[in-house]
Amino acid sequence: MAKRIVCYTLGGIEPRKRLKFNHELYGFTDRSNNGKYEYKRKGILSGVRYEKPLDSVLVLPSANTRDIVKHLKKYRAKYINYPIQE
């Protein structure tokens, strides 16, 4: 299976926007009523097999790269997208 490596940086983005970016990308656990209830909120990468060797670096299948790039463009992140060989 062909894989791609995506390296990105958000620059000097506000902390709130960075948190929202990460929640939308990776998903998160939502807690309500003082932690009595927990809900798993899915992100773009929730159903994808990916590797994260470093901060802001993702190695994922080529088929899922389009969604990630679209998300990065939404937040005006600078990114590099390269094909890699296994």
Buried (B, 14 or more C-beta within 10 A) or exposed (E): EEBBBBEBEBEEBEEEEBEEBEEBBBBBEEEEEEEEEEEEEEBBBEEBEBEEEEEEEBBBEEEBBEBBBEBBEEBEBEBEBEEEEE
